[in-house]
């Protein structure tokens, strides 16, 4: 009997808590189609990659890539970051990545092509931008509308790093699917 009285006494508290619970607010990270972080896959000859501390960044880590010499093509060495969710034709994608060129002289930058697109030949591009990366950490963006659908795992972020002998550090990366009818001109720019 005591258990029944105790349970009956808690009922009003349970209903008050249920009525005052605030629904979760939507977040831009709900639009992420990659696993945000530093899950970079580095490829190509004449490069070495390692994880390094980066206290200034969310997560406190980055990936440093040292390119020993320029390739015949800027894409001969680079880094990619896979999407884990699908993309529909007509979806607007936004890439946001933290980058720096720690060896760049003060006031100078190095060009780094960034983008998003297909993960397999013919590597259909969705977004592409050559950004000017300086010695300090900064967010860089590329955006575009996908002309085709990609299954989960068949799209990716890409960085082309073989354009010069250089050191590039890559921090957290985000590939956001903003859906249909979003004009890339309204999105953040470099």
C-alpha positions in Angstrom: 0.0 0.0 0.0 2.9 2.4 0.9 4.4 1.8 -2.6 1.1 2.7 -4.3 0.8 5.9 -2.2 4.4 6.9 -3.0 3.9 6.2 -6.8 0.7 8.3 -6.7 2.6 11.2 -5.0 5.2 11.2 -7.8 2.7 11.3 -10.7 2.1 15.1 -10.5 5.9 15.7 -10.5 6.3 13.5 -13.6 3.6 15.4 -15.5 5.0 18.8 -14.5 8.5 17.7 -15.8 7.0 16.4 -19.1 5.1 19.7 -19.6 8.1 21.9 -19.0 10.7 19.9 -21.1 12.1 22.1 -23.8 12.4 20.4 -27.2 16.0 20.2 -28.5 16.9 23.2 -30.7 18.0 22.4 -34.2 21.8 22.7 -34.8 23.7 23.3 -38.0 25.6 20.1 -37.1 22.3 18.2 -37.8 23.1 19.0 -41.5 26.6 17.3 -41.3 26.9 14.4 -43.7 30.4 13.5 -42.6 31.6 12.6 -39.1 32.9 16.1 -38.1 36.5 15.9 -36.7 39.9 15.2 -38.2 39.1 11.9 -40.0 41.4 12.9 -42.9 42.6 10.2 -45.3 45.9 11.5 -46.7 47.3 10.0 -50.0 49.9 10.4 -52.6 53.7 10.3 -53.0 56.2 12.7 -51.5 54.1 13.5 -48.4 54.2 12.6 -44.7 51.2 13.1 -42.4 50.9 13.0 -38.6 48.4 14.1 -36.0 49.6 17.2 -34.0 48.1 19.1 -31.1 46.2 22.3 -32.0 44.8 23.9 -28.8 43.2 26.7 -30.7 40.8 24.4 -32.5 37.7 22.5 -31.5 38.9 19.1 -30.4 42.4 20.3 -29.9 44.0 18.2 -32.7 45.0 18.6 -36.4 46.7 16.6 -39.1 50.0 18.0 -40.4 51.0 17.1 -44.0 54.5 17.8 -45.2 54.8 17.8 -49.0 58.5 17.2 -49.9 58.1 18.4 -53.5 55.4 19.6 -56.0 53.7 16.9 -58.0 53.0 17.0 -61.7 49.4 17.8 -60.8 48.1 19.5 -57.6 45.9 16.4 -56.9 48.9 14.0 -56.9 48.9 14.3 -53.1 46.1 15.4 -51.0 43.6 14.6 -48.3 40.0 13.5 -48.4 37.2 13.2 -45.9 34.3 10.8 -46.6 30.6 11.6 -46.3 28.7 9.0 -44.4 25.2 10.1 -45.6 23.7 10.3 -49.1 23.4 13.4 -51.3 20.4 14.0 -53.7 20.7 15.7 -57.0 19.9 19.4 -56.3 21.2 19.4 -52.8 23.4 22.4 -51.8 26.7 21.3 -50.1 28.9 23.5 -47.9 32.4 22.6 -47.0 34.0 24.2 -43.9 37.5 23.3 -42.9 40.1 24.7 -40.6 43.5 25.2 -42.3 46.8 26.8 -41.8 50.3 26.9 -43.5 52.5 27.1 -40.4 55.7 27.8 -42.4 54.2 30.6 -44.5 56.1 33.9 -44.0 54.1 36.6 -42.2 51.7 38.3 -44.6 52.0 35.6 -47.2 49.6 32.8 -48.2 49.8 29.5 -50.2 47.0 28.4 -52.6 45.2 25.2 -51.6 42.3 23.8 -53.8 39.4 22.6 -51.5 36.1 21.2 -52.5 33.5 18.4 -52.4 32.3 15.9 -54.9 32.3 12.3 -55.9 34.7 9.9 -54.2 35.2 7.7 -57.3 36.1 8.4 -60.9 35.2 10.6 -62.6 35.3 12.5 -59.3 32.3 14.7 -60.3 32.8 18.1 -58.5 30.0 19.8 -56.5 32.0 22.6 -54.8 35.5 23.9 -55.6 37.5 26.8 -54.4 41.2 27.6 -54.3 41.8 29.3 -50.9 44.7 31.4 -49.8 46.0 29.8 -46.6 48.1 31.8 -44.2 50.1 30.9 -41.1 47.2 31.2 -38.6 44.2 29.0 -38.2 41.2 30.1 -40.2 37.9 28.6 -41.5 37.7 28.1 -45.3 34.6 27.4 -47.3 33.5 26.0 -50.6 29.9 25.5 -51.7 27.9 24.3 -54.7 24.8 22.4 -55.9 25.1 18.7 -56.7 24.1 17.8 -60.2 23.8 14.2 -59.3 22.9 11.9 -56.4 25.6 10.2 -54.3 25.0 7.2 -52.1 26.3 7.2 -48.5 30.1 7.1 -48.6 30.3 8.1 -52.3 30.9 11.8 -51.8 33.8 13.5 -50.0 35.7 16.7 -49.0 38.9 17.0 -50.9 42.1 19.0 -50.6 44.8 19.1 -53.2 48.2 19.5 -51.6 50.8 18.6 -54.3 50.9 22.2 -55.8 54.1 23.0 -54.1 56.6 21.9 -51.5 54.8 23.0 -48.3 53.4 22.2 -44.9 49.6 22.3 -44.4 47.8 21.6 -41.2 44.2 20.5 -41.5 41.8 20.8 -38.5 38.2 19.7 -38.2 36.2 19.5 -41.4 32.4 19.7 -41.9 30.5 18.7 -45.0 27.0 20.1 -44.6 24.0 19.2 -46.8 21.7 22.2 -46.7 19.1 20.6 -48.9 17.2 21.7 -52.0 16.7 25.3 -53.2 19.6 26.9 -51.2 21.5 29.4 -53.2 25.3 29.0 -52.7 25.7 32.8 -53.2 24.1 33.3 -49.8 26.6 31.0 -47.9 29.8 32.0 -46.2 32.7 33.0 -48.4 36.5 33.1 -47.9 
